Amino acid sequence: MSLEGKVALVAGATRGAGRGIAVELGAAGATVYVTGRTTRGQQSEYQRPETIEETAELATAAGGKGIAVQVDHLEPEAVKALVERIRREEGRLDILVNDIWGGEKLFEWNKSVWEHNLENGLRILRLAIDTHLITAHYALPLLIERPGGLLVEVTDGTAKYNADHYRLSPFYDLAKVSANRMAWAHAKDLAPHGATAVSLTPGWLRSEMMLEAFGVTEENWRDATKHQPHFVISETPRFVGRAVAALAADPDKARFNGQSLSSGGLAQVYGFTDLDGSRPDCWRYMDEVMEAGKEADATGYR
Protein backbone atom coordinates (compact mmCIF):
# COMPACT_ATOMS: atom_id res chain seq x y z
CA MET A 1 0.00 0.00 0.00
CA SER A 2 1.77 3.11 -1.21
CA LEU A 3 0.68 6.73 -1.49
CA GLU A 4 4.01 7.95 -2.86
CA GLY A 5 3.46 11.11 -4.89
CA LYS A 6 0.02 11.73 -3.39
CA VAL A 7 -0.89 14.94 -1.56
CA ALA A 8 -3.29 14.96 1.38
CA LEU A 9 -4.90 17.63 3.52
CA VAL A 10 -5.98 16.52 6.98
CA ALA A 11 -8.08 19.37 8.30
CA GLY A 12 -8.21 19.18 12.08
CA ALA A 13 -5.09 17.12 12.75
CA THR A 14 -3.80 18.47 16.04
CA ARG A 15 -4.75 15.40 18.03
CA GLY A 16 -7.01 12.35 18.14
CA ALA A 17 -8.25 10.80 14.91
CA GLY A 18 -6.84 13.61 12.77
CA ARG A 19 -3.34 13.03 14.08
CA GLY A 20 -3.64 9.27 13.63
CA ILE A 21 -4.84 9.72 10.05
CA ALA A 22 -2.03 12.16 9.20
CA VAL A 23 0.62 9.80 10.57
CA GLU A 24 -0.68 6.79 8.65
CA LEU A 25 -0.94 8.76 5.41
CA GLY A 26 2.66 9.77 6.01
CA ALA A 27 3.60 6.14 6.67
CA ALA A 28 2.19 5.30 3.25
CA GLY A 29 4.49 7.91 1.69
CA ALA A 30 2.12 10.83 1.15
CA THR A 31 2.82 14.52 1.53
CA VAL A 32 0.42 15.58 4.29
CA TYR A 33 -0.70 19.11 5.08
CA VAL A 34 -1.99 19.14 8.64
CA THR A 35 -4.07 21.98 10.04
CA GLY A 36 -5.35 23.08 13.40
CA ARG A 37 -5.39 26.07 15.69
CA THR A 38 -2.84 25.03 18.32
CA THR A 39 0.82 25.64 17.52
CA ARG A 40 3.89 25.69 19.72
CA GLY A 41 3.49 29.44 19.91
CA GLN A 42 -0.28 29.71 20.33
CA GLN A 43 -2.92 27.56 22.00
CA SER A 44 -6.61 27.36 21.18
CA GLU A 45 -9.33 27.42 23.83
CA TYR A 46 -8.67 23.70 24.33
CA GLN A 47 -5.57 24.59 26.34
CA ARG A 48 -4.07 21.24 25.34
CA PRO A 49 -0.36 20.46 24.84
CA GLU A 50 -0.68 18.80 21.40
CA THR A 51 0.36 20.94 18.42
CA ILE A 52 0.11 20.76 14.65
CA GLU A 53 3.90 20.92 14.41
CA GLU A 54 4.13 17.68 16.38
CA THR A 55 1.63 16.04 14.06
CA ALA A 56 3.61 17.11 11.00
CA GLU A 57 6.82 15.80 12.53
CA LEU A 58 5.19 12.46 13.29
CA ALA A 59 3.95 12.16 9.70
CA THR A 60 7.45 12.89 8.44
CA ALA A 61 9.06 10.44 10.85
CA ALA A 62 6.61 7.77 9.67
CA GLY A 63 7.96 8.07 6.14
CA GLY A 64 6.05 10.91 4.49
CA LYS A 65 6.33 14.67 4.44
CA GLY A 66 4.31 16.51 7.06
CA ILE A 67 3.58 20.22 6.65
CA ALA A 68 1.91 22.13 9.49
CA VAL A 69 -0.32 25.12 8.71
CA GLN A 70 -2.24 27.01 11.38
CA VAL A 71 -5.80 27.43 10.13
CA ASP A 72 -9.14 28.22 11.73
CA HIS A 73 -11.54 26.50 9.33
CA LEU A 74 -14.35 28.87 10.29
CA GLU A 75 -12.43 31.61 8.47
CA PRO A 76 -13.07 31.28 4.71
CA GLU A 77 -10.14 33.46 3.69
CA ALA A 78 -7.73 31.36 5.76
CA VAL A 79 -9.00 28.17 4.14
CA LYS A 80 -8.80 29.75 0.69
CA ALA A 81 -5.19 30.75 1.35
CA LEU A 82 -4.38 27.22 2.53
CA VAL A 83 -5.67 25.65 -0.69
CA GLU A 84 -3.90 28.26 -2.80
CA ARG A 85 -0.68 27.34 -1.00
CA ILE A 86 -1.19 23.63 -1.70
CA ARG A 87 -1.83 24.40 -5.36
CA ARG A 88 1.27 26.59 -5.53
CA GLU A 89 3.56 24.14 -3.75
CA GLU A 90 2.21 20.77 -4.95
CA GLY A 91 -0.07 21.45 -7.91
CA ARG A 92 -2.51 18.78 -6.79
CA LEU A 93 -4.68 17.45 -3.98
CA ASP A 94 -5.53 13.76 -3.87
CA ILE A 95 -7.01 13.26 -0.40
CA LEU A 96 -9.08 15.61 1.74
CA VAL A 97 -9.91 14.52 5.28
CA ASN A 98 -12.42 16.74 7.06
CA ASP A 99 -11.79 15.93 10.71
CA ILE A 100 -12.48 19.40 12.11
CA TRP A 101 -14.37 19.21 15.39
CA GLY A 102 -13.60 21.12 18.59
CA GLY A 103 -16.77 20.45 20.57
CA GLU A 104 -15.56 18.30 23.46
CA LYS A 105 -15.89 21.13 25.98
CA LEU A 106 -19.16 22.44 24.57
CA PHE A 107 -21.70 19.62 24.59
CA GLU A 108 -23.82 18.69 27.60
CA TRP A 109 -24.89 15.13 28.35
CA ASN A 110 -28.54 14.21 27.90
CA LYS A 111 -29.81 17.77 27.71
CA SER A 112 -32.87 18.77 25.72
CA VAL A 113 -32.59 21.77 23.42
CA TRP A 114 -34.16 24.06 26.04
CA GLU A 115 -31.78 22.86 28.75
CA HIS A 116 -28.54 22.91 26.76
CA ASN A 117 -26.51 26.11 26.67
CA LEU A 118 -27.66 27.71 23.41
CA GLU A 119 -24.44 29.55 22.57
CA ASN A 120 -22.38 26.38 23.04
CA GLY A 121 -24.86 24.30 21.08
CA LEU A 122 -24.83 26.62 18.10
CA ARG A 123 -21.04 26.75 18.16
CA ILE A 124 -20.96 22.94 18.05
CA LEU A 125 -22.91 23.10 14.80
CA ARG A 126 -20.61 25.76 13.35
CA LEU A 127 -17.52 23.74 14.27
CA ALA A 128 -18.90 20.44 12.99
CA ILE A 129 -20.79 21.58 9.89
CA ASP A 130 -19.73 25.05 8.72
CA THR A 131 -16.02 24.21 8.92
CA HIS A 132 -16.48 21.09 6.77
CA LEU A 133 -18.50 22.92 4.14
CA ILE A 134 -16.10 25.86 3.99
CA THR A 135 -13.16 23.49 3.54
CA ALA A 136 -14.95 21.44 0.90
CA HIS A 137 -15.92 24.61 -0.97
CA TYR A 138 -12.30 25.67 -1.43
CA ALA A 139 -10.50 22.33 -1.56
CA LEU A 140 -12.68 20.16 -3.77
CA PRO A 141 -12.06 22.15 -6.98
CA LEU A 142 -8.37 21.23 -6.66
CA LEU A 143 -9.13 17.64 -5.72
CA ILE A 144 -11.29 17.00 -8.81
CA GLU A 145 -8.65 18.22 -11.26
CA ARG A 146 -7.28 14.66 -11.29
CA PRO A 147 -9.45 11.53 -11.26
CA GLY A 148 -9.25 9.24 -8.24
CA GLY A 149 -9.53 11.86 -5.51
CA LEU A 150 -10.93 10.98 -2.08
CA LEU A 151 -12.93 13.03 0.43
CA VAL A 152 -13.34 11.59 3.93
CA GLU A 153 -15.84 13.17 6.33
CA VAL A 154 -14.88 12.00 9.82
CA THR A 155 -17.72 11.69 12.30
CA ASP A 156 -18.92 9.76 15.35
CA GLY A 157 -21.18 6.82 14.55
CA THR A 158 -22.24 5.08 11.39
CA ALA A 159 -25.32 6.29 9.54
CA LYS A 160 -27.09 3.09 10.54
CA TYR A 161 -26.28 3.50 14.22
CA ASN A 162 -27.06 7.22 14.35
CA ALA A 163 -30.38 6.73 12.54
CA ASP A 164 -32.05 5.21 15.59
CA HIS A 165 -29.84 6.21 18.54
CA TYR A 166 -30.16 9.59 20.25
CA ARG A 167 -26.69 11.09 20.53
CA LEU A 168 -26.47 13.06 23.78
CA SER A 169 -28.39 16.20 22.77
CA PRO A 170 -30.07 17.68 19.69
CA PHE A 171 -26.93 19.71 18.98
CA TYR A 172 -24.46 16.82 19.16
CA ASP A 173 -26.90 14.51 17.42
CA LEU A 174 -27.32 16.88 14.48
CA ALA A 175 -23.58 17.52 14.23
CA LYS A 176 -22.71 13.85 13.89
CA VAL A 177 -25.61 12.90 11.61
CA SER A 178 -24.74 15.84 9.36
CA ALA A 179 -21.27 14.56 8.51
CA ASN A 180 -22.73 11.29 7.26
CA ARG A 181 -25.23 13.15 5.11
CA MET A 182 -22.61 15.59 3.82
CA ALA A 183 -20.50 12.70 2.54
CA TRP A 184 -23.55 11.24 0.80
CA ALA A 185 -24.34 14.59 -0.81
CA HIS A 186 -20.74 15.31 -1.84
CA ALA A 187 -20.63 11.87 -3.45
CA LYS A 188 -23.32 12.95 -5.91
CA ASP A 189 -21.25 15.96 -6.99
CA LEU A 190 -17.90 14.16 -7.06
CA ALA A 191 -18.88 11.01 -8.96
CA PRO A 192 -18.96 12.71 -12.40
CA HIS A 193 -15.37 13.84 -11.77
CA GLY A 194 -14.09 10.39 -10.89
CA ALA A 195 -13.75 11.23 -7.19
CA THR A 196 -15.12 9.47 -4.12
CA ALA A 197 -16.69 10.76 -0.91
CA VAL A 198 -17.33 8.72 2.23
CA SER A 199 -18.04 9.32 5.88
CA LEU A 200 -15.88 7.44 8.35
CA THR A 201 -16.19 6.84 12.06
CA PRO A 202 -13.51 5.50 14.35
CA GLY A 203 -14.58 3.26 17.17
CA TRP A 204 -14.07 4.05 20.84
CA LEU A 205 -10.93 6.10 20.35
CA ARG A 206 -8.03 6.06 22.77
CA SER A 207 -7.35 9.72 22.05
CA GLU A 208 -5.13 11.85 24.23
CA MET A 209 -8.18 13.29 25.96
CA MET A 210 -9.82 9.91 26.51
CA LEU A 211 -6.71 8.34 28.01
CA GLU A 212 -6.37 11.34 30.29
CA ALA A 213 -10.01 11.09 31.33
CA PHE A 214 -9.47 7.46 32.38
CA GLY A 215 -6.18 8.26 34.11
CA VAL A 216 -4.16 5.90 31.90
CA THR A 217 -1.65 6.03 29.06
CA GLU A 218 -1.45 4.07 25.84
CA GLU A 219 1.04 1.77 27.55
CA ASN A 220 -1.32 0.78 30.39
CA TRP A 221 -4.73 1.56 28.86
CA ARG A 222 -6.11 -1.86 29.79
CA ASP A 223 -6.10 -0.76 33.44
CA ALA A 224 -9.16 1.35 32.57
CA THR A 225 -11.19 -1.79 31.86
CA LYS A 226 -11.30 -2.46 35.60
CA HIS A 227 -13.71 0.46 35.85
CA GLN A 228 -15.17 0.38 32.32
CA PRO A 229 -15.10 -3.18 30.90
CA HIS A 230 -16.39 -2.00 27.52
CA PHE A 231 -13.16 -0.05 27.01
CA VAL A 232 -11.71 -3.34 25.82
CA ILE A 233 -13.20 -2.60 22.36
CA SER A 234 -11.31 0.69 22.06
CA GLU A 235 -8.72 1.48 19.41
CA THR A 236 -5.78 3.79 18.80
CA PRO A 237 -6.09 6.82 16.50
CA ARG A 238 -3.70 5.05 14.13
CA PHE A 239 -6.35 2.39 13.43
CA VAL A 240 -8.70 4.85 11.73
CA GLY A 241 -5.60 6.30 10.07
CA ARG A 242 -4.87 2.93 8.52
CA ALA A 243 -8.47 2.80 7.33
CA VAL A 244 -8.04 6.09 5.46
CA ALA A 245 -4.69 5.06 4.00
CA ALA A 246 -6.05 1.72 2.78
CA LEU A 247 -9.08 3.39 1.23
CA ALA A 248 -6.98 6.09 -0.44
CA ALA A 249 -4.68 3.48 -1.99
CA ASP A 250 -7.55 1.34 -3.31
CA PRO A 251 -7.98 1.83 -7.08
CA ASP A 252 -11.55 0.57 -6.71
CA LYS A 253 -12.54 2.86 -3.81
CA ALA A 254 -15.39 4.33 -5.87
CA ARG A 255 -17.44 1.27 -4.89
CA PHE A 256 -17.83 2.94 -1.48
CA ASN A 257 -18.93 6.31 -2.87
CA GLY A 258 -21.50 7.95 -0.61
CA GLN A 259 -21.33 5.24 2.03
CA SER A 260 -20.96 5.48 5.80
CA LEU A 261 -17.94 3.42 6.87
CA SER A 262 -16.16 2.51 10.09
CA SER A 263 -12.54 1.75 10.91
CA GLY A 264 -13.48 -1.72 12.13
CA GLY A 265 -15.54 -2.43 9.04
CA LEU A 266 -12.75 -1.38 6.69
CA ALA A 267 -10.27 -3.51 8.62
CA GLN A 268 -12.38 -6.52 7.64
CA VAL A 269 -12.19 -5.45 3.99
CA TYR A 270 -8.51 -4.53 3.77
CA GLY A 271 -6.99 -6.74 6.48
CA PHE A 272 -5.07 -4.09 8.42
CA THR A 273 -4.75 -4.20 12.20
CA ASP A 274 -4.26 -1.79 15.05
CA LEU A 275 -0.77 -1.18 16.41
CA ASP A 276 -1.01 -4.17 18.76
CA GLY A 277 -2.13 -6.53 16.01
CA SER A 278 -5.78 -6.52 17.11
CA ARG A 279 -8.73 -5.75 14.86
CA PRO A 280 -11.35 -3.97 17.01
CA ASP A 281 -14.83 -3.42 15.59
CA CYS A 282 -16.53 -1.12 18.07
CA TRP A 283 -19.78 -0.49 16.23
CA ARG A 284 -20.68 -4.18 16.23
CA TYR A 285 -21.02 -3.96 20.01
CA MET A 286 -22.32 -0.46 20.68
CA ASP A 287 -25.88 -1.65 21.30
CA GLU A 288 -24.55 -3.78 24.15
CA VAL A 289 -22.71 -0.79 25.53
CA MET A 290 -25.87 1.30 25.37
CA GLU A 291 -27.98 -1.36 27.01
CA ALA A 292 -25.52 -1.46 29.86
CA GLY A 293 -26.03 2.27 30.30
CA LYS A 294 -22.39 2.94 29.52
CA GLU A 295 -22.31 4.80 26.23
CA ALA A 296 -18.74 5.58 25.30
CA ASP A 297 -17.84 9.13 26.25
CA ALA A 298 -18.06 11.16 23.05
CA THR A 299 -14.73 12.83 23.86
CA GLY A 300 -13.14 9.56 22.88
CA TYR A 301 -14.34 9.33 19.32
CA ARG A 302 -12.47 12.26 17.85
Order of alpha helices (4+ residues) and beta strands (2+ residues): beta-alpha-beta-alpha-beta-alpha-beta-alpha-alpha-beta-alpha-alpha-beta-alpha-alpha-beta-alpha-alpha
